[in-house]
Amino acid sequence: MKQLKTDVAIIGAGTAGLSAYRAVKTAGKAAVLIEGGPYGTTCARVGCMPSKLLIAAAEAAHGAHHAAEFGVHIDGQVRIDGREVMDRVKRERDRFVGFVLDSVDNIPEQEKLRGNARFVSDTVLRVDDHTEVHASRVIIATGSSPVVPKEYQSLGDRVVINDDVFEWDDLPRRVIVVGAGVIGLELGQALARLGVQVAIINRSGSVGGISDPEVRDSAFAAFDTELDLRLNAQILEARREGEEVIVRVQVEGQPETVERYDYLLVAAGRRPNVQALDLHNTAAQCDDKGMPEFDPSTLQLGALPIFIAGDVNGTLPLLHEAADDGHIAGENAVAYPDVQPGKRRAPMAVVFSDPQLAQAGLRFRELPKMGVAFGEVNFANQGRSRVILKNRGKLRVYADLANGRLLGAEMAGPAMEHIAHLLAWSIQQKLTINQMLQMPYYHPVIEEGLRTALRDAAKQCVAAKMAQVQESEQLVNNA
């Protein structure tokens, strides 16, 4: 067996692994990048990019179908060619993957190892049966994989995950989606707008990860006008019959139904890829699912020379967070044992549905119980939103009543991907509501809706201060 020594061994060549590799090399240390699967990040291959390509096609179809609402009439029927849709998705997807492959190709061959790594000890890895790597430090960046519950595994190729969708040559006729999170909502709505009969089933009442009940209700009301979206529902049984999936579905408080689909698309979460790492051979403390305990600020496993970065740590499974994770893990691996908490950006997340869902800073469920101002805008009558017929959803901002500083926001509405950026930037800069209101707002733009919400929050902050002053004066008078 070949023996190899290095400063830092990185398991996984995805977004986090590549970011960690760059950080280690920038610091002048030796590194080896180990990958057992195909090169190319989750984002480029089966995540962000192909899903947005499918959504782009869906938006074009939706626009064509609804052009008459603007007085624009398309002669004849709108025709969606599923093969052409999927051909473009795959061609452009492969182009994005190619950019990642180019960056991997630029890594010296002696610093890349093909194969599956597993721990022999804290700092020794065995890669398949061909190489033993002795490293001073190790970074785990193995990503995550979609979960397919046992009850669906008997469906064979009739049960699919998002990875499979982007390998379709044509669009199917009927799909039932399990899960109304980010993936389920994005793919489910896109497929429905492309003419696929779609049902989206979610066990709970949540939609797209939104925790603010008012924003969530506004989002559901919007989706309910075009989607077969069933919340608080469950699949009682799913079985295969020829090339079809037969499911028994029950929505809370309603009779069960028996339905037929071509595919069951599971979008019910992802599992960290740690099972094959043999972490039991290290001194890491693991839970009953094999997940190692680690410090989320340094990404270090206990006091060990092992770090965990990206989707595999299950903290923030987003590309920009994975890249930041890789950088933090890489720098701390180089600095070990003098590790330091990494610098984090303001949290932000976007669901590319229509209306778009987004979050910046603290979520509603993370807010303190008291001392918060809630400013909101309903997009139903917001000027620019009505102009473009995207006037659905609600935006809510959260501010500290004491000092007016923006804490966070959750939103459903048009162009929320851009509004979320403005809010995340403001939160990271620790701006107050009044400082944000002093910024320029053009007319007519959707950002004017954000200004409405900020003004609402500002009024509450002023009222809270006045109440505090009055209370102080009353105490003085009573004394």
N, C-alpha and C positions, 0 to 999 in steps of 0.2 A: 504494500500500500504506500502511495506517495505521501511524503511528509512535507508540510508547508508551514512556515512561520510568518506571522504578521503582527502589526500593532493592533489593528481592529478588524474583526471579521463581522461582516454585515450579512444577515440572512434575509434575503428578499430584495429584489431589484425594482420595486414599485416606486411610487412617489416618495414615500418616507425613506426607503433604502437609498435611492439615488441622491436625495437631499443630504442624508447622513454621509454618504461617500464623498460628496463635494466638500462638506465641512471638515472631514478628516484630512482630505488631501490638501485643502487650503491651509490647514495647520501644519502641513509638512510631514504627516505621519503616513506609514504604509497601511494599505487597506486591501481587503479582498471581498468582492461582492459575490454572494452565492445565490443562485436562482435555480429552482427545480422545475418551474413551469415556463411558459412562453414569456419572452421579454415584452415589455409594453405595460403601461400602468392600467389599473382597474378603470380609472377615469376614461382613458383613451379607448380601451378595448370594449368594455361592457357597461360603462357608467355614464359619466357626464356627457361626453361628446356624442355617442350614438343615440342616446335618449333625446338630446336636443335636436338632432337631425330628424328623428321621427316626429318630435313635437313641431318642428318647423313645417314639415309636410302637412301635419294635422291643422296647423293654423292657416295654411294656404287653402286647404279644403274648406275649413270653417268660414273663412272670409268669402270664398266663392259662393257658398250656400246662403250666406246672409247678406250678400251685396244688395239685394232688393230693398233692404231696410234703409239704405242710403239713396234709393231711387235708381240704383244701377242694376240693370237686368241683363243676365247672361242668357243668350239665346240657346235653347236646348238644355239638356241635363248635364250637370257637372259629373264628369266621369273620373273615378279614381282608379288608377292602374297600380295594383298592389305590387306587381313585379318591378315596375319602375320606381316606386317608392322605396322598396327594400334595396334595389340596386344602388340607388343614390346613397342611402344610409350606409351601406357596406363600403362603397367606394370612398366616400368621405371619411368614414371611420378608419379605413385602412391608411388613408393619408395622414390622419392625426397620429395613428400608431407609428407610422413611418418616422415621424419627427422624434418620437421617443427612441425608436430603434437606432436612429442616427446618433443620438447622444450616447447610447450604450456602445455603439460601434467605436466611438472615440475613446472608450476606456481601454487601456492596454490589456491584451489578452491574458497576460500573466496575473492580472488583478481581477479576473472573472473566473468563477467556477460553476460548472453546470452540474446540478444534482440536488438531492434533498438532504439538508443538514439536520443532524440530531446531536444533542449534547452527550458527550462522554463524561465531562466534568464541567466545572464552571468556565473554563477557558480552553477546552479541547472539544472540537467538533469533528464528527465523521460525516463525510459527504458521500452518500451512497456507499459503495464498497471500494472506491478508488482513491480517496484522499483523506488524510487526517490533518486538520488545521489546528495549529497551536497559536492562539491569539492572546494578547495581553488583556483585551477587552472584547466584548461581543455585543452587537446590536441586533435585536429581534425586530424585523420589519416585514413579517410574513403576511400581513393583510388579514382579510376576513372572507368568508364564503357564505352565500345564501343558505338559509336553513330550509330544508324540505321535511316537514313533519312525517313521522312514520306512517300515519294513516293515508298519506298520499303516494307513498313510494311504490305501491302496487299498480299505479296507473301507468308505469313505464314511460314511454315517450309522449304520453298525453299530459304529463305534469311537466311544466317548464319553469325556469327561473329567468330573470332578466337577461342573463348571458345568452340563453337560447333564442330569445326574441330577435336578437340582432344577427342571427344566422338564418332566419327564415328567408326563403326565396320569394315568397308571396304572403299576402295577408290572409289569415284564416277568416272563417265566417263568424265564429262564436267563441268567445273567451270569457271565463269567469276568473276574476282576480281576487285573490285572498290577501287582504291587507289594504288599508287606506292610508298608509304612510306615504313618504316621499315617492318611493318607486312605484307603488301600486297606483297612486293618484296620477302621477305623470304618465305612466304607460297606459293606464286604463282610459284616461281621457283622450290621449292621443289616438289610440286604437279606435275608440268610439267615433271620433271625428273623422277617421279614415274609413268609416263605413262598417266596422266590425261590430257585431252585436256583443256588448260588454255588460257584465254585472260586476260590481265591486262590493265585496263582502268584508265587513270589519266587525270583529268581536266586541269592541268597545264603541263608545260614542265619539272617539277622537277623529279628527280629520287633519292629515298632513302635519301632525306634530304640534298643532296650535293648542296652547293651554289656556288662553284667554277665552272664557265662555262666550263673550259677546262677539269677538272676532270669529271664533269657531262657528257660531250660529249663522253669522253673515256669510261665511264661506259655504256652509252646507246649503243654505238657501239658494246661493248662486249655482252650486253644482247640481242641486236637485232639479233645476229647470231643464237640464240636458242629459244628466247621467242617471243610470240605474245604480245609485249608491245606497247601500243598505247598512246602516249602523246598528250596533247592538244586535248583530246577527251571527249565526253560526251555521257551519255545514255539518249536518248530522251524519251524513254518509256520502262517500264518493267512491264510485266503482267504474271500472272500464267495461264498455260493451262495444266490441269491435273497435272502430276508430273514434268512438265518442266517449265522453265522460258523463256519467249520470250522477247528479248530485241531489241530495235532499237538503233544502235550505229552510231555516226558520228565523224570521225576524221577531224580536221580542214583542210578545203580545199579539202575534198574528199566526194564522195557520201555516203549517209547513207547505213547501212547494217542491215538486220534482221537476228538474230541468236538465236539458241536454246541451253540451258544449263540445267544441273540438279540442280545446285545451283548458287546463286549470293552471293559471299562472300564480305561483307562490311568491308573494312579496311581503312576507311576514317577519322580516328581520334577518340579521347576519350573525355568524358565529366567528369569533377570533380563531385564526389558524395557529393553534398551539398544541393540538393533540399529538402531532407527529414529531415534536421537538425533543421528546424524552427529557422534559424538565425535571423529572424525578431524579435524574443523575446529577443535578446541581444542588446547591444549598438554598435555592429559592423556596419561599413559602407559597404553596399553591392552595386554592380552594378546591371544593369537591368536584368542580368542573375542569380542573387542571389549569385554571387561570392564575398566573403568578401575581403576588402582591407587589405593588410598585408605588413610588412617590410620583404623583401626577405633575409635580412642579419640576422635578429633575429627570423623571422617567427612569430612575434607577431602581433595580430590584434589591431592596434592602440595602446592605452595604457592599453588595457584590459588584464586580466589574462587568455587569450585564445591564443593558438598557433596552427599553421596549418602546417602539415608535410607530405612529400611524394607526390605521384601522384596527390592527391587532390588539391595541390596548383598550379599544372599545370606548374611549372617552369622547372624542369628537370626530366621527367618521366623515370628514370632509377633506377635499383635496388640499385646500390652503392650510388646513390644520395639520394634515399629514406632512406637508412640506416643512412647516414650522417644527413639528415633532422631530423630524429627521435631523434638522439643523441643531436643535437642542440636544438630542441624543448624541450626535456626532461631536459637538463641542465638549460635552461632558465626558464622553469616552476618551477624548484626547486629554482632558484635564484630570481624569480620575487619578487619585481619590479626591481631589479638590473639586467636587461637583457643585454647581450653583443652580438655583431655580432659573428656568428659562423665561424670557420675556414673552408675554402673551399679548395678542391683539384682542380688541373687543370682539366678543362672540357675534357671529352673524350666520344666518342660514336662509336659504331660498328654496322654495318649491316652484318649479316652472310649469305650474298649471295655469288655468285661466278661470277665475282670477288667480293671480300669483299670490302665494303665501310667503311670508318672510318674518324673520325675528332678528332683533339687534339688541345687544346688551342683555340685561336680565329678562327672562321670560316671566309671564304673569305668575306662574307657580313658584317662582324663586323670590318674589318680592317680599319685603317685610310686611307684617300684618297691619301695621299702622304707619302713618306719616308719609303716605304716597298720594300724589295728585295724579288723576287719570284724565288725560285730554284725548278727545276723539273726533273723528270725522267720518261721516257716512258718505260713501262715494255716489250714492243714488242721485244726488243733485249737484255734484261737484262739476264745475263748468267744463273743463277739458275732457273729463271722463265721459260726460254726456255727449260731447261733440263726436268722440270716437266710438260711441256705443259700448264703452267698457265700464259703465257706471254701476258696478256691483262690489259689495264688500265693505269692510270697515277697517280703519286704522286707529290704534290706541297707543298713546305714548305714556310713559310712566316717569314721574319726576319726584325728587325729594321735596316734600313740603317745606322743610326747614330752610334749605338753601337754593332750591329751584334747579338743582343739577339733574340733567337727564340720566335716568337709570336704565331705561330699556324701552322696547316697543314690540308689539306683535301686530301683524297686519294681513289683510286680504284685500286685493284690489289690483288696479292696472299699474304696470311698471314698478311693482314693489321691489324688484331686483335693484333698481336704482335708488329708491327711497331708503331701502335698508342700508345701502352703502353710506348715504349721507348721515344717517342716524348712527351707524357704527363709528364713523369718523368722528362725529360729535361726541360720542360717549368716550372714545379713546382720548380725545382732547379735554375731557372733563368739562364740557361746555354746559352752561345753564340754559334754561328755556329762554330767558331774556336775551342772552347772547345769540342764540340761534335765530330769534325773531329779528335781530338787527342785521341779519344776512340779506342779500338781495333775492327777491322772488319775481321772476318774469311773469307776464300775463299773455295768454292763458296757458297755464301748465298744471300738471298734476301736483307739482310741489306746492301749489297754493292750498291743496287739501291738507298737506302736512302742516302748513302755517295755521290753518284753522284748528287743527288738533293742538298745536303748540300754544295758541292763544287761549284755548279752553283750559289747558293745564296752568298757564300763567295766571288766569283769573282765580283759580283755586289756591295757588300759592299766595297771591295777594290777600285773598279772603282769610287764609290761615294766619298770615302775619297780623292782619287787623284784629282778628279774634284774640291773638296772643297779646297784643298791645292792650286791648280792652280788658282782658283778664288781669294783666299786670296793674292797670289803673284801678280796677275794682279792688284788688288786694291792698293797694295803697290807701284807697278811700276807706276801706273797712278797718285798716290799722289806725 
